[in-house]
Amino acid sequence: MINYLVLIVFSLLGSTLVIIVGKMFDKNPAPLFGAYQNRSGVYWIKVIFMYALLLLKKMGQKLTRKNEEFYEKLDNVQKLPSTPKAVDAVYFNAANKNGDHLIVGTARRPNRLIDGFFYLKLQSSKFGLLESPKIPDTSLFNSAAEESYEADGIQIALVEPMKKWRISFKGNLKEANNRQQLHKVSIDAQFTSDEPCFNYETQMDDWTMAKCLAYENWSRSYFKNMKMAHQLHYEQFGILKAKITVDDEAYEIEFDAVRDHTIGKHRDWASFRRYALHWVTTENGDHFSVGSVCQPINFSRMQIGYMYNALERKMYPVTNSTFHLYQWGEMGSPPKDYAFTFNAGKTDYAMQVNISEAPYFYISKNWESKVYECLCTVRINGIKGYGGVEWDYRNVEGRNVEE
């Protein structure tokens, strides 16, 4: 009997050892939905190795970079690199508790191409959601100064680095729900901020990044592709005050707003499978940016974001987010009502999201991606908030897609 029990124990131990060893050498487990990489047997070894590299990189950046001088130069219009997919992009997403929204983006590309769009929603008006007249197309042409964010009536200009920007628009916008109906619109708006920016290259949580990157299948070509696709991206929340006229009806609106600036040698929209980015403000003045990105050539499940604590006037990177893309909207359209949790600054947050409208467009000249600019309200730990969510989906049909 004793020998029989010993045999069973050793059999179980042996089986367990075989499973453990097998898992350790399982370097390529099948990805979820064929896209989102799973942990291999050496996942935690890769996490620790990547974490050490990221710490060393951050130490080097702190020794060589002076923030004030760095951002003063960076906040201006940038000279585009001589690469076919270079980008210099600015974007504003503004909302308030009354349900007003203003969203505008201009991405400068080679040969004066501008990936540009404009959305306006005035809750107290009868016009509904208004959008750029060429939407769902966003391929615009810059006929002004080459180094400017201008196209088709949209003008975005720096006034004072890291403090003031001006947004103006003059022209027609059409109703999103009745694209034949045009309205004459004039907008003069100023974005101001005394808040710090969040630089995704230097301020992301290193342990979170290490865990996300450790999912991927590393190789020489993988790191080469990552270096080629590297982009500098930073965001800043502030206040947007706008004077707006729609068909001779005048409005003065104040928004909470986020702006971002993206600079890179290689922005290929076709390389993104999906992403979702939330920018929201709660009624106590806190700001949140929380998202997830699936760009298989670089990272298939990157968790990103930060929060700005208005009371402390401090930035905290997001960690331990449960917002996983494969759980939401995988079939091609964003969810309308969902929730997830995350941590920032030693505080746990639960965010409930409700999307009221989800207009969309196709980005860049070949319509490589379909982008939804969603208007939303939120509750974060019970506190009401408002803002926008940008959902991106790869559009493999290009301009042949049926509208």
C-alpha positions as CSV (number, residue, x, y, z in Angstrom):
1,M,0.0,0.0,0.0
2,I,2.8,2.4,1.0
3,N,4.7,1.6,-2.2
4,Y,1.5,2.3,-4.2
5,L,1.0,5.7,-2.6
6,V,4.7,6.6,-3.2
7,L,4.2,5.7,-6.8
8,I,1.2,7.9,-7.1
9,V,3.0,10.9,-5.4
10,F,6.0,10.5,-7.7
11,S,3.7,10.2,-10.7
12,L,2.0,13.4,-9.8
13,L,5.2,15.2,-9.1
14,G,6.7,14.0,-12.4
15,S,3.6,15.1,-14.3
16,T,3.7,18.5,-12.6
17,L,7.4,18.9,-13.5
18,V,6.7,17.9,-17.1
19,I,4.0,20.5,-17.3
20,I,6.1,23.2,-15.7
21,V,9.1,22.5,-18.0
22,G,6.8,22.3,-21.0
23,K,5.3,25.7,-20.2
24,M,8.8,27.2,-19.7
25,F,9.8,26.1,-23.2
26,D,6.4,27.0,-24.8
27,K,7.7,30.2,-26.5
28,N,4.9,30.7,-28.9
29,P,1.4,30.1,-27.3
30,A,-1.5,30.8,-29.6
31,P,-2.5,34.5,-29.5
32,L,-6.1,35.4,-28.6
33,F,-8.2,36.1,-31.8
34,G,-5.0,35.6,-33.7
35,A,-3.7,39.0,-32.6
36,Y,-3.3,39.5,-28.8
37,Q,-0.2,37.6,-27.7
38,N,-0.3,35.3,-24.7
39,R,2.3,34.7,-22.0
40,S,5.1,32.3,-22.9
41,G,6.9,30.1,-20.4
42,V,9.7,32.7,-20.0
43,Y,7.3,35.6,-19.6
44,W,8.5,36.8,-16.1
45,I,12.1,36.5,-17.1
46,K,11.4,38.8,-20.0
47,V,9.5,41.2,-17.7
48,I,12.4,41.6,-15.4
49,F,14.9,42.0,-18.2
50,M,12.8,44.6,-20.0
51,Y,12.1,46.4,-16.7
52,A,15.9,46.8,-16.1
53,L,16.3,48.1,-19.7
54,L,13.5,50.7,-19.2
55,L,15.0,51.9,-15.9
56,L,18.4,52.4,-17.5
57,K,16.9,54.3,-20.4
58,K,14.9,56.6,-18.1
59,M,18.0,57.3,-16.1
60,G,19.8,58.3,-19.3
61,Q,17.0,60.6,-20.4
62,K,16.9,62.4,-17.0
63,L,20.7,63.1,-17.3
64,T,20.5,64.5,-20.8
65,R,17.2,66.4,-21.1
66,K,16.0,69.7,-19.7
67,N,12.2,69.7,-19.6
68,E,11.5,73.5,-20.1
69,E,13.9,73.9,-23.1
70,F,12.9,70.6,-24.5
71,Y,9.2,71.3,-24.6
72,E,9.5,74.9,-25.8
73,K,11.1,73.7,-29.0
74,L,8.9,70.6,-29.3
75,D,5.6,72.4,-28.9
76,N,6.1,74.3,-32.2
77,V,5.3,73.0,-35.7
78,Q,8.0,70.5,-36.5
79,K,9.9,70.1,-39.7
80,L,8.8,66.8,-41.2
81,P,11.5,64.1,-41.6
82,S,12.2,63.1,-45.2
83,T,10.4,59.8,-44.9
84,P,7.2,58.8,-46.8
85,K,5.1,58.3,-43.7
86,A,6.4,61.1,-41.5
87,V,3.9,62.8,-39.2
88,D,3.5,66.0,-37.0
89,A,0.0,65.9,-35.5
90,V,-2.0,68.0,-33.1
91,Y,-5.4,67.0,-31.6
92,F,-7.9,68.6,-29.3
93,N,-10.8,66.8,-27.5
94,A,-13.0,69.1,-25.5
95,A,-16.3,68.5,-23.5
96,N,-18.2,69.9,-20.6
97,K,-20.9,68.8,-18.1
98,N,-23.7,70.4,-20.3
99,G,-23.0,67.9,-23.1
100,D,-21.1,70.2,-25.4
101,H,-18.2,68.8,-27.5
102,L,-15.5,70.1,-29.8
103,I,-13.1,67.7,-31.4
104,V,-10.5,68.7,-34.0
105,G,-7.3,67.1,-35.4
106,T,-4.7,68.0,-38.0
107,A,-1.9,65.6,-38.8
108,R,0.7,67.0,-41.2
109,R,2.0,64.4,-43.7
110,P,4.5,64.7,-46.6
111,N,3.4,66.6,-49.8
112,R,1.1,68.9,-47.8
113,L,-1.4,66.2,-47.0
114,I,-3.3,66.9,-43.8
115,D,-5.3,64.1,-42.1
116,G,-7.9,66.6,-40.7
117,F,-11.4,66.6,-39.2
118,F,-13.7,68.7,-37.1
119,Y,-16.7,67.8,-34.8
120,L,-19.0,70.2,-32.9
121,K,-21.9,69.4,-30.6
122,L,-23.8,72.3,-28.9
123,Q,-26.3,70.7,-26.6
124,S,-28.5,73.8,-26.4
125,S,-28.7,74.2,-30.2
126,K,-31.1,72.6,-32.7
127,F,-28.3,71.5,-35.0
128,G,-27.2,68.2,-33.4
129,L,-23.7,66.9,-34.1
130,L,-21.9,68.7,-36.8
131,E,-18.9,67.4,-38.7
132,S,-16.4,68.3,-41.5
133,P,-18.0,68.4,-44.9
134,K,-15.6,65.8,-46.4
135,I,-16.2,63.2,-43.7
136,P,-15.9,60.1,-43.9
137,D,-12.9,61.2,-45.9
138,T,-10.2,63.1,-43.9
139,S,-7.6,63.7,-46.7
140,L,-7.2,67.4,-46.8
141,F,-4.6,69.7,-48.5
142,N,-2.7,72.4,-46.8
143,S,-2.7,75.5,-49.1
144,A,-1.3,77.8,-46.4
145,A,2.3,77.9,-45.0
146,E,3.8,74.5,-45.3
147,E,4.8,74.3,-41.7
148,S,1.3,75.0,-40.3
149,Y,-1.7,73.0,-39.1
150,E,-4.2,74.4,-41.6
151,A,-6.5,72.9,-44.1
152,D,-10.1,73.5,-45.4
153,G,-10.9,76.2,-42.9
154,I,-9.2,74.6,-39.9
155,Q,-6.4,76.6,-38.3
156,I,-4.5,75.5,-35.2
157,A,-1.7,77.7,-34.0
158,L,0.7,77.8,-31.1
159,V,0.5,81.1,-29.1
160,E,2.8,80.3,-26.2
161,P,4.6,76.9,-25.7
162,M,2.9,74.7,-23.2
163,K,0.5,77.4,-22.2
164,K,-1.7,78.7,-25.1
165,W,-3.0,77.5,-28.4
166,R,-5.6,79.1,-30.8
167,I,-8.1,77.1,-32.8
168,S,-10.2,78.7,-35.5
169,F,-12.6,77.5,-38.1
170,K,-14.5,79.2,-40.9
171,G,-16.6,77.4,-43.4
172,N,-19.3,74.8,-43.6
173,L,-20.0,71.8,-41.3
174,K,-22.7,69.2,-42.1
175,E,-25.1,67.4,-39.8
176,A,-23.7,64.0,-38.9
177,N,-27.2,62.4,-39.1
178,N,-28.1,64.3,-42.3
179,R,-25.0,64.7,-44.4
180,Q,-26.8,66.8,-47.1
181,Q,-27.6,69.6,-44.6
182,L,-24.8,72.2,-44.3
183,H,-24.4,75.0,-41.7
184,K,-22.2,78.0,-41.9
185,V,-19.9,77.9,-38.9
186,S,-17.3,80.3,-37.4
187,I,-15.2,79.4,-34.4
188,D,-12.5,81.3,-32.5
189,A,-11.2,79.4,-29.5
190,Q,-8.3,79.5,-27.1
191,F,-6.8,76.6,-25.2
192,T,-4.9,77.6,-22.0
193,S,-3.2,75.4,-19.4
194,D,-1.1,75.7,-16.3
195,E,-1.0,71.9,-15.9
196,P,2.0,69.6,-16.7
197,C,2.0,67.5,-19.7
198,F,2.4,63.7,-19.8
199,N,5.1,62.3,-22.1
200,Y,4.4,58.7,-22.9
201,E,8.1,58.1,-23.7
202,T,9.4,59.1,-20.3
203,Q,6.5,59.0,-17.8
204,M,4.7,55.7,-18.3
205,D,5.0,53.2,-15.5
206,D,8.1,51.1,-16.3
207,W,6.7,47.9,-14.7
208,T,3.5,48.1,-16.6
209,M,5.4,48.7,-19.9
210,A,7.7,45.8,-19.2
211,K,4.8,43.4,-18.6
212,C,3.1,44.5,-21.8
213,L,6.2,44.2,-23.9
214,A,7.1,40.8,-22.4
215,Y,4.0,39.3,-24.2
216,E,5.6,39.8,-27.6
217,N,7.8,37.4,-29.6
218,W,11.2,39.1,-29.4
219,S,13.7,39.0,-32.2
220,R,16.2,41.3,-33.9
221,S,13.6,42.3,-36.5
222,Y,11.0,42.9,-33.7
223,F,13.2,45.5,-32.1
224,K,14.2,47.0,-35.4
225,N,10.6,47.5,-36.3
226,M,9.9,49.0,-32.9
227,K,12.7,51.5,-33.4
228,M,11.4,52.4,-36.9
229,A,7.8,53.0,-35.7
230,H,8.8,55.0,-32.6
231,Q,6.8,58.2,-32.1
232,L,7.0,60.9,-29.5
233,H,3.6,61.6,-28.0
234,Y,2.6,63.9,-25.1
235,E,-0.7,65.2,-23.8
236,Q,-1.9,68.1,-21.7
237,F,-5.2,69.0,-20.2
238,G,-6.5,72.6,-19.9
239,I,-9.4,74.9,-20.6
240,L,-10.8,75.7,-24.0
241,K,-12.9,78.9,-24.3
242,A,-14.7,79.3,-27.6
243,K,-16.8,81.9,-29.4
244,I,-19.0,80.0,-31.9
245,T,-21.4,81.1,-34.5
246,V,-23.7,78.7,-36.4
247,D,-26.0,80.2,-39.0
248,D,-25.8,83.6,-37.3
249,E,-26.6,82.1,-33.9
250,A,-23.9,83.0,-31.4
251,Y,-22.6,80.9,-28.5
252,E,-19.8,81.3,-25.9
253,I,-18.8,77.9,-24.5
254,E,-16.2,76.8,-22.0
255,F,-14.8,73.3,-22.2
256,D,-12.4,71.0,-20.3
257,A,-10.0,69.9,-23.0
258,V,-7.0,67.7,-23.7
259,R,-4.5,68.3,-26.5
260,D,-1.9,66.0,-27.8
261,H,1.1,66.3,-30.0
262,T,2.6,63.4,-32.0
263,I,5.9,63.5,-33.9
264,G,7.4,60.6,-35.8
265,K,9.3,59.4,-38.8
266,H,6.8,56.6,-39.6
267,R,3.1,56.8,-38.8
268,D,1.5,53.9,-40.7
269,W,-2.2,53.6,-39.9
270,A,-2.2,50.1,-41.5
271,S,0.0,48.9,-38.6
272,F,-2.7,49.4,-36.0
273,R,-5.2,46.6,-35.6
274,R,-7.2,48.4,-32.9
275,Y,-6.9,50.9,-30.1
276,A,-9.2,52.8,-27.7
277,L,-8.3,55.9,-25.8
278,H,-10.4,57.6,-23.1
279,W,-10.0,61.3,-22.2
280,V,-12.3,62.4,-19.5
281,T,-12.7,65.0,-16.7
282,T,-14.6,64.4,-13.5
283,E,-16.7,67.1,-11.7
284,N,-14.0,67.4,-9.0
285,G,-11.5,68.6,-11.6
286,D,-9.5,65.4,-12.0
287,H,-8.4,64.4,-15.5
288,F,-8.0,60.8,-16.8
289,S,-6.4,59.4,-19.9
290,V,-6.8,55.6,-20.1
291,G,-6.4,53.3,-23.1
292,S,-5.1,50.2,-24.8
293,V,-3.4,49.7,-28.1
294,C,-3.0,46.7,-30.4
295,Q,-0.3,47.4,-33.0
296,P,1.0,43.8,-33.6
297,I,4.3,44.9,-35.1
298,N,5.2,46.6,-31.8
299,F,2.8,45.6,-29.0
300,S,-0.4,43.7,-29.2
301,R,-1.8,44.6,-25.8
302,M,-0.2,47.8,-24.5
303,Q,-2.0,49.4,-21.5
304,I,-1.4,53.1,-21.3
305,G,-2.6,56.2,-19.5
306,Y,-2.3,58.6,-16.5
307,M,-4.5,60.7,-14.2
308,Y,-4.1,64.3,-13.0
309,N,-5.1,64.8,-9.4
310,A,-6.5,68.4,-9.3
311,L,-6.2,68.6,-5.5
312,E,-2.6,67.5,-5.4
313,R,-1.7,69.0,-8.8
314,K,0.2,65.8,-9.6
315,M,0.4,63.3,-12.4
316,Y,0.2,59.6,-11.8
317,P,0.7,56.9,-14.5
318,V,-2.0,54.2,-14.8
319,T,-1.2,50.7,-13.6
320,N,-3.1,47.4,-13.3
321,S,-5.7,48.4,-15.9
322,T,-8.4,45.7,-16.7
323,F,-9.3,47.5,-20.0
324,H,-8.4,44.8,-22.5
325,L,-9.4,45.3,-26.1
326,Y,-10.3,41.7,-26.8
327,Q,-13.1,42.0,-24.3
328,W,-14.8,45.0,-26.0
329,G,-15.9,45.8,-29.5
330,E,-13.9,43.0,-31.2
331,M,-16.5,42.6,-33.9
332,G,-15.9,46.1,-35.4
333,S,-17.9,48.7,-33.5
334,P,-17.4,50.3,-30.1
335,P,-19.5,49.2,-27.1
336,K,-22.0,51.7,-25.8
337,D,-22.0,50.8,-22.1
338,Y,-19.0,49.2,-20.3
339,A,-16.7,49.4,-17.3
340,F,-13.2,48.6,-16.2
341,T,-10.8,49.3,-13.3
342,F,-7.3,50.6,-12.9
343,N,-4.9,52.1,-10.4
344,A,-3.1,55.5,-10.3
345,G,-1.3,57.1,-7.4
346,K,-2.0,54.3,-5.0
347,T,-5.7,54.7,-5.6
348,D,-8.0,52.1,-7.2
349,Y,-10.5,53.5,-9.7
350,A,-13.6,52.0,-11.3
351,M,-14.7,53.7,-14.5
352,Q,-18.2,53.3,-16.0
353,V,-18.5,54.6,-19.6
354,N,-21.6,55.5,-21.5
355,I,-21.3,56.5,-25.2
356,S,-24.1,58.8,-26.5
357,E,-22.9,59.2,-30.1
358,A,-20.2,57.5,-32.1
359,P,-19.5,59.3,-35.4
360,Y,-16.7,57.9,-37.5
361,F,-14.3,58.7,-40.4
362,Y,-11.6,57.0,-42.4
363,I,-8.1,58.2,-41.7
364,S,-5.4,59.1,-44.3
365,K,-5.4,59.0,-48.1
366,N,-5.9,55.2,-48.4
367,W,-8.5,54.9,-45.6
368,E,-6.3,52.5,-43.7
369,S,-8.2,52.9,-40.5
370,K,-11.8,53.5,-39.4
371,V,-11.9,55.9,-36.4
372,Y,-14.8,56.5,-34.1
373,E,-14.8,59.8,-32.2
374,C,-17.2,58.9,-29.4
375,L,-19.0,61.4,-27.1
376,C,-19.3,60.0,-23.6
377,T,-20.2,60.5,-20.0
378,V,-18.5,58.5,-17.2
379,R,-18.7,57.7,-13.5
380,I,-15.3,57.2,-11.8
381,N,-15.6,55.9,-8.2
382,G,-19.1,57.4,-8.2
383,I,-18.1,60.9,-9.4
384,K,-19.7,62.1,-12.7
385,G,-17.5,63.0,-15.6
386,Y,-17.5,63.7,-19.3
387,G,-15.2,63.6,-22.3
388,G,-14.4,61.5,-25.4
389,V,-13.3,58.1,-26.5
390,E,-11.4,57.4,-29.7
391,W,-11.8,53.8,-31.1
392,D,-9.7,52.8,-34.0
393,Y,-10.2,49.7,-36.3
394,R,-8.0,48.5,-39.2
395,N,-9.9,49.0,-42.4
396,V,-8.5,46.3,-44.8
397,E,-10.9,47.3,-47.6
398,G,-9.4,50.8,-48.0
399,R,-11.4,53.1,-50.2
400,N,-13.3,50.2,-51.6
401,V,-15.3,49.9,-48.3
402,E,-19.1,50.2,-48.8
403,E,-20.5,53.3,-47.2
